[in-house]
Each structure stands twice: as structure tokens, then as C-alpha cells.
């Protein structure tokens, strides 16, 4: 008699279950499923620290909110999606307080910064950028160390590519912010 195999339905995790899980240290939650996120190389980490430093100094001096790294943001519910941009700016009105500071942030960051690593697939980077924008991010910066460019994406404008010899502007999200890309991309 033939054996019938019944498909096993995988239980989807909520953002709260994911937060309590040890998987949250090495994974992101995509449509309720934990997806492994590989560690990054030195160049990626070095770029992240530089950008976060520039952003944090600017934001703190003006009391605009908080700059964080690798923090989970709940971008969608049912099934839940939790992504962690390399760097994020959260404006003051949305900075979590009290016990909420220990959890993932509900909603998208004001600004998400993604640094492209050599092994990243462009389609996955695009999916992540689109998800941030759909969830409410005002802007996403895509930093490409190999190309020495930063592409700024917003919902209401065409992408703007900033090159090594230019000074990245904060635009409407961070008026007055300037980052000389030659300093960011110096060897």
C-alpha cells in the first residue's frame, strides 16, 4: 500500500515570539519565518561605524532622536516581518521609552541605512529597501563600498546616487546633514 506523505505546516512566528527566541541574535523574521543573516566583513563594519558616528553626532547635537545599529523593526504584521537595518535613525517622537526600549521597534525607522556586502544579491537589497519604504521610512540609503556610492531612495522621488567626490546631503529627513563621501570611502 502506498504511503501518503502529508505536508507539514510550519508554524509562523510572531515578532514577540521571535524576540524571545535565541534565533533573533542571528536571524531576521520574514513573513513569520526566521531567516539566517550572515555576519559581515571588516569593510562593511568599518563603514557602518563611520556612518553611524557621523549621524549620531549630528542627531544628538540637534536632539532629533536616536541613531541605532542592528536594531529590529517590526515592519509588518500577520505574518510578521522584522528586519534590522545596518544603521537606523528614529526621530524623537518615535523613540521607544521605558520597557519598550528592550523590544523591537514597532514600525519603520525614519531613515534606514543598508551597506551592501560582496555576497549580497541586489534583488534582496531591493526587496529590503522597498519594504522599509512601504512600511513608512522617509528615506533609505544604500551604501556600496565597492562602487563608492550612496543611493538615496524615498517614496516620492527618483533615486539619487551620490559619488565618492560628492557630499551626501541629509535632505528632508536630516536637513543640514553633510557627509563627505571621500572621507567615508578613504582606504
Helices and strands as residue ranges (DSSP letters): H 15-20, G 22-25, E 27-30, E 33-36, H 42-62, E 65-69, E 73-76, E 81-83, E 87-91, G 92-94, G 98-102, E 105-106, E 111-116, H 122-135, E 139-144, E 149-153, E 160-163, E 167-169, E 178-180, H 181-184
